[in-house]
Amino acid sequence: MSGYARIDNVDALREFRTRLIKFAEVVQTALADAEGEMARVLVWLETEANTYWTGQIRKRHEAVEKAKDAVRQKKLFKSPTGSQQSAVEEEKMLRMAQKKLEEAEEKLKNVRRYTPRLQKEISIYKGGVQRLATTVSSDIPMAVGRLDRMVAAVEAYAALSVSGGGGDDGSAQLFANMARALGEMGPSEPDYKPYRNKTSAVDRKAAELGDLRLESWKIPPLPEQLRERFAKIAVQRDVPVDGATVVVEDGAWQAERIYLERVPGENGDSGWFVGRADGTDAEKKISMPVQDLLQARQDLTEALALPAGYLVLLDTTGVSAILDEKGKDVWAPIK
């Protein structure tokens, strides 16, 4: 058996990396175009179409009233000969005006009927493509970084010179070099240290008082079945007391990926921090009572009962991980 692997080049990895980046760009462009087109149609329905047909109803109603008056005038006054005048032509114009008014009313009714329907369909669409969008915006950049480390590791291995003889010392050195080169590829598990570091750097006392109860969150509420899974986590619960505060990173409600981490709190501080996990860092931090946060996100009740040291990672698909104080993911193994 040969004591080394034959590596001619790493072009395949580089080519795959390039195509992966291009795929992400194409998908992001397509998603942005689709969302922009839907938004354009929705705005048109809510503004231009609604305003246009409302104005048309008013104008056509006036035309109907004029036509009715014309019919009435024709029937009221007799001809110069003293006979009753014919109002056939005026009645015909009245029927046409009434038909146009009914058309405008039907158009406005359809605009107002399909506006909420389109809003619902847009929400369904966004939910359907959210996993793809998250993969493109988060997972693919991570994969590209890992490919970069793989290329560097393989190139480092390919550059190793294997001394002749194949003796024990040479083999030992070879495999030591192989281990070192493969080690440069980094761990395959997600790295949650940046979140821990981000939390520890927060100056909780400097957080501004705020109220987020009316904010709309991009991450949808956790379904009941996921909330029930929290009960299967074997840990002593520590429900925040009434009035305890929580610190939220500015704009966290607009992120498609967030995390909640609890550190030891004191003087009425629950220790919870809600931060963005999408690579964005906001300087501003907001402090509020836990009860205010739960009014907006009641689905986080079970999560906020976890003790200090726990970290909960959420995205638009639900809970992606829960780390205990030792860094072990206690969520994935739960059945």
C-alpha positions as CSV (number, residue, x, y, z in Angstrom):
1,M,0.0,0.0,0.0
2,S,1.3,3.4,-0.9
3,G,2.3,5.7,2.0
4,Y,0.9,8.8,0.4
5,A,-2.1,10.1,-1.6
6,R,-1.5,11.3,-5.1
7,I,-2.9,14.9,-5.6
8,D,-2.4,16.5,-9.0
9,N,-4.4,19.7,-8.4
10,V,-7.4,21.2,-6.5
11,D,-9.1,22.7,-9.5
12,A,-12.2,20.7,-8.9
13,L,-12.7,22.3,-5.5
14,R,-12.0,25.8,-6.9
15,E,-14.5,25.2,-9.7
16,F,-17.1,23.9,-7.3
17,R,-16.6,27.0,-5.1
18,T,-17.0,29.3,-8.1
19,R,-20.2,27.6,-9.2
20,L,-21.5,27.6,-5.6
21,I,-21.1,31.4,-5.4
22,K,-22.6,31.9,-8.8
23,F,-25.6,29.7,-7.8
24,A,-26.1,31.8,-4.7
25,E,-26.0,35.0,-6.7
26,V,-28.5,33.7,-9.2
27,V,-30.9,32.5,-6.5
28,Q,-30.7,35.7,-4.6
29,T,-31.4,37.7,-7.7
30,A,-34.3,35.6,-8.6
31,L,-35.8,35.8,-5.1
32,A,-35.3,39.5,-5.0
33,D,-36.9,40.0,-8.5
34,A,-39.9,37.8,-7.5
35,E,-40.4,39.6,-4.2
36,G,-40.0,43.0,-5.9
37,E,-42.6,42.1,-8.5
38,M,-45.1,40.9,-5.9
39,A,-44.6,44.1,-3.9
40,R,-45.1,46.2,-7.0
41,V,-48.4,44.5,-7.8
42,L,-49.6,44.7,-4.2
43,V,-48.7,48.5,-4.0
44,W,-50.6,49.0,-7.3
45,L,-53.7,47.3,-5.9
46,E,-53.6,49.1,-2.7
47,T,-53.0,52.6,-4.2
48,E,-53.4,53.2,-7.9
49,A,-56.1,50.7,-8.7
50,N,-58.1,51.5,-5.6
51,T,-57.8,55.2,-6.2
52,Y,-58.6,54.9,-9.9
53,W,-61.8,52.9,-9.5
54,T,-63.0,55.0,-6.6
55,G,-62.7,58.0,-8.8
56,Q,-64.5,56.2,-11.7
57,I,-67.4,55.3,-9.5
58,R,-67.8,59.0,-8.5
59,K,-67.7,60.2,-12.1
60,R,-70.0,57.5,-13.4
61,H,-72.5,58.1,-10.6
62,E,-72.6,61.7,-11.7
63,A,-73.2,60.6,-15.3
64,V,-76.1,58.4,-14.2
65,E,-77.7,61.3,-12.3
66,K,-77.3,63.5,-15.4
67,A,-78.9,60.8,-17.6
68,K,-81.8,60.3,-15.1
69,D,-82.4,64.1,-15.2
70,A,-82.4,64.1,-19.0
71,V,-85.0,61.4,-19.0
72,R,-87.1,63.2,-16.4
73,Q,-86.9,66.5,-18.4
74,K,-87.9,64.8,-21.6
75,K,-91.0,63.3,-20.0
76,L,-91.9,66.4,-18.0
77,F,-92.1,68.8,-20.9
78,K,-94.3,68.3,-24.0
79,S,-93.4,68.9,-27.6
80,P,-94.4,72.2,-29.4
81,T,-97.4,70.3,-30.7
82,G,-98.5,69.4,-27.2
83,S,-97.8,65.7,-27.5
84,Q,-95.7,63.6,-25.1
85,Q,-92.0,63.6,-26.1
86,S,-90.2,60.3,-26.7
87,A,-87.4,59.6,-24.2
88,V,-86.1,56.5,-25.9
89,E,-82.7,58.0,-26.7
90,E,-82.3,59.4,-23.1
91,E,-83.3,56.1,-21.6
92,K,-80.7,54.3,-23.7
93,M,-78.0,56.7,-22.5
94,L,-79.2,56.1,-18.9
95,R,-78.9,52.3,-19.3
96,M,-75.3,52.7,-20.7
97,A,-74.4,55.0,-17.8
98,Q,-75.8,52.6,-15.2
99,K,-73.9,49.7,-16.9
100,K,-70.7,51.6,-16.7
101,L,-71.3,52.4,-13.0
102,E,-71.9,48.8,-12.2
103,E,-68.7,47.9,-14.0
104,A,-66.7,50.3,-11.9
105,E,-68.3,49.1,-8.7
106,E,-67.4,45.5,-9.7
107,K,-63.9,46.5,-10.5
108,L,-63.4,48.2,-7.1
109,K,-65.0,45.2,-5.3
110,N,-62.4,42.9,-7.1
111,V,-59.5,45.2,-6.1
112,R,-60.5,45.1,-2.5
113,R,-61.2,41.4,-2.6
114,Y,-57.9,40.4,-4.1
115,T,-55.7,42.7,-2.1
116,P,-55.9,40.6,1.1
117,R,-55.8,37.4,-1.0
118,L,-52.6,38.6,-2.7
119,Q,-51.1,39.5,0.7
120,K,-51.9,36.0,2.0
121,E,-50.3,34.4,-1.1
122,I,-47.2,36.5,-0.7
123,S,-46.9,35.3,2.9
124,I,-47.3,31.7,1.8
125,Y,-44.7,32.2,-0.9
126,K,-42.2,33.8,1.5
127,G,-42.7,30.9,3.9
128,G,-42.1,28.4,1.1
129,V,-38.8,29.9,-0.1
130,Q,-37.6,30.9,3.3
131,R,-35.5,27.8,3.8
132,L,-33.9,28.4,0.4
133,A,-33.2,32.0,1.2
134,T,-31.7,31.1,4.5
135,T,-29.5,28.5,2.9
136,V,-28.3,31.0,0.3
137,S,-27.7,33.9,2.7
138,S,-26.2,31.9,5.6
139,D,-25.3,28.2,4.8
140,I,-23.6,28.8,1.4
141,P,-21.2,31.5,2.7
142,M,-20.3,29.1,5.5
143,A,-19.8,26.3,2.9
144,V,-17.6,28.7,0.8
145,G,-15.4,29.4,3.8
146,R,-15.1,25.7,4.5
147,L,-14.1,25.1,0.9
148,D,-11.4,27.8,1.2
149,R,-10.0,25.9,4.2
150,M,-10.2,22.6,2.3
151,V,-8.3,24.0,-0.6
152,A,-5.6,25.5,1.7
153,A,-5.3,22.2,3.6
154,V,-5.1,20.0,0.4
155,E,-2.5,22.4,-1.1
156,A,-0.5,22.3,2.0
157,Y,-0.6,18.5,1.9
158,A,0.3,18.4,-1.8
159,A,3.3,20.6,-1.1
160,L,4.7,18.2,1.5
161,S,7.8,16.5,0.4
162,V,8.0,12.8,1.2
163,S,11.6,11.8,1.9
164,G,12.8,8.5,0.5
165,G,13.2,5.2,2.2
166,G,9.7,5.0,3.7
167,G,11.1,4.2,7.1
168,D,9.3,4.5,10.4
169,D,10.6,8.0,11.0
170,G,9.5,9.1,7.5
171,S,6.1,7.5,7.8
172,A,5.5,9.0,11.2
173,Q,6.5,12.5,10.0
174,L,4.2,12.0,6.9
175,F,1.1,11.1,8.9
176,A,1.9,13.9,11.4
177,N,1.9,16.3,8.5
178,M,-1.3,14.8,7.1
179,A,-3.0,15.2,10.4
180,R,-1.8,18.8,10.7
181,A,-3.0,19.6,7.1
182,L,-6.4,18.0,7.6
183,G,-6.7,19.8,10.9
184,E,-6.6,23.1,9.0
185,M,-9.9,22.3,7.5
186,G,-11.5,23.2,10.8
187,P,-14.3,21.6,12.7
188,S,-17.4,20.4,10.8
189,E,-19.7,21.5,13.6
190,P,-21.1,25.0,13.6
191,D,-19.1,27.5,15.6
192,Y,-21.3,29.2,18.2
193,K,-18.4,31.1,19.9
194,P,-19.1,34.4,18.1
195,Y,-22.6,34.5,19.7
196,R,-21.1,33.9,23.2
197,N,-18.5,36.6,22.6
198,K,-21.2,39.0,21.3
199,T,-23.3,38.5,24.5
200,S,-20.3,38.9,26.8
201,A,-19.5,42.2,25.1
202,V,-22.9,43.7,25.7
203,D,-23.0,46.6,28.3
204,R,-26.4,45.7,29.7
205,K,-26.5,48.8,31.9
206,A,-26.1,51.1,28.9
207,A,-29.1,49.6,27.1
208,E,-31.8,52.1,26.3
209,L,-35.3,51.6,27.6
210,G,-37.7,50.7,24.8
211,D,-40.9,49.0,23.8
212,L,-41.0,46.4,21.0
213,R,-44.5,45.1,21.5
214,L,-45.8,46.6,18.3
215,E,-42.8,45.5,16.1
216,S,-43.4,42.8,13.5
217,W,-40.9,39.9,13.7
218,K,-39.5,38.2,10.6
219,I,-39.1,35.0,12.4
220,P,-42.6,33.5,12.7
221,P,-43.9,32.3,16.1
222,L,-42.8,28.8,17.2
223,P,-45.5,26.2,16.6
224,E,-47.0,24.4,19.6
225,Q,-45.2,21.1,18.8
226,L,-41.8,22.8,19.0
227,R,-42.7,24.6,22.2
228,E,-43.7,21.2,23.7
229,R,-40.2,19.9,22.9
230,F,-38.7,22.3,25.4
231,A,-40.2,20.3,28.2
232,K,-38.1,17.3,27.2
233,I,-34.8,19.2,27.9
234,A,-33.6,17.8,31.3
235,V,-32.7,21.0,33.1
236,Q,-33.9,22.9,36.1
237,R,-36.1,25.7,34.9
238,D,-35.5,29.3,36.0
239,V,-38.5,31.5,35.1
240,P,-37.7,35.2,35.1
241,V,-39.5,37.0,37.9
242,D,-42.0,39.8,37.2
243,G,-40.3,43.0,36.2
244,A,-37.0,41.3,35.3
245,T,-35.4,42.9,32.2
246,V,-34.2,41.5,29.0
247,V,-31.8,43.2,26.5
248,V,-32.6,43.1,22.8
249,E,-30.2,44.1,20.0
250,D,-31.7,46.8,17.8
251,G,-33.2,45.4,14.7
252,A,-33.3,41.8,15.9
253,W,-37.0,41.6,15.0
254,Q,-36.0,42.3,11.4
255,A,-33.4,39.4,11.2
256,E,-34.1,36.0,9.7
257,R,-31.7,34.4,12.2
258,I,-31.5,35.4,15.9
259,Y,-30.2,33.9,19.2
260,L,-31.2,34.1,22.8
261,E,-28.5,33.6,25.4
262,R,-28.8,33.9,29.2
263,V,-26.0,35.0,31.5
264,P,-26.2,35.3,35.2
265,G,-28.3,38.4,36.0
266,E,-28.5,40.6,39.1
267,N,-30.6,43.5,40.4
268,G,-33.7,42.7,38.5
269,D,-31.9,41.6,35.3
270,S,-33.1,38.2,33.9
271,G,-29.7,37.8,32.1
272,W,-31.4,37.2,28.7
273,F,-30.0,38.8,25.6
274,V,-31.7,38.6,22.2
275,G,-29.2,39.2,19.4
276,R,-29.0,39.1,15.6
277,A,-27.3,35.9,14.3
278,D,-27.1,37.0,10.7
279,G,-23.7,38.5,10.8
280,T,-25.0,42.0,11.6
281,D,-24.0,43.9,14.8
282,A,-26.1,46.8,15.9
283,E,-24.5,49.2,18.4
284,K,-27.8,50.1,20.0
285,K,-29.3,47.8,22.6
286,I,-32.8,48.0,24.1
287,S,-33.9,47.0,27.6
288,M,-37.4,46.1,28.6
289,P,-39.4,43.9,31.0
290,V,-39.5,40.3,30.0
291,Q,-43.3,40.5,30.1
292,D,-43.3,43.1,27.4
293,L,-41.2,40.9,25.1
294,L,-43.6,38.0,25.8
295,Q,-46.5,40.1,24.8
296,A,-45.0,40.3,21.3
297,R,-43.5,36.8,21.4
298,Q,-45.5,34.6,23.7
299,D,-44.0,31.6,21.9
300,L,-40.7,32.3,23.7
301,T,-42.1,31.6,27.1
302,E,-40.6,28.1,27.3
303,A,-37.2,29.3,26.0
304,L,-36.9,32.1,28.5
305,A,-37.4,29.6,31.3
306,L,-34.0,28.0,30.6
307,P,-31.3,28.7,33.1
308,A,-28.1,30.8,32.7
309,G,-25.6,29.4,30.3
310,Y,-28.1,28.3,27.7
311,L,-28.2,29.6,24.2
312,V,-31.2,29.2,21.8
313,L,-30.7,29.7,18.1
314,L,-33.8,30.5,16.0
315,D,-34.4,31.1,12.3
316,T,-37.4,31.2,10.0
317,T,-37.7,27.4,10.1
318,G,-37.9,27.2,13.9
319,V,-35.3,26.2,16.5
320,S,-32.0,25.2,14.9
321,A,-30.0,24.6,18.1
322,I,-30.1,24.8,21.9
323,L,-26.7,24.8,23.7
324,D,-26.3,24.1,27.4
325,E,-23.7,25.8,29.6
326,K,-21.1,23.3,28.4
327,G,-21.8,24.0,24.7
328,K,-23.6,20.8,24.0
329,D,-26.5,20.9,21.6
330,V,-29.4,19.5,23.6
331,W,-32.0,20.2,21.0
332,A,-31.0,18.0,18.0
333,P,-31.0,14.6,19.8
334,I,-34.5,15.1,21.2
335,K,-37.1,12.8,19.6
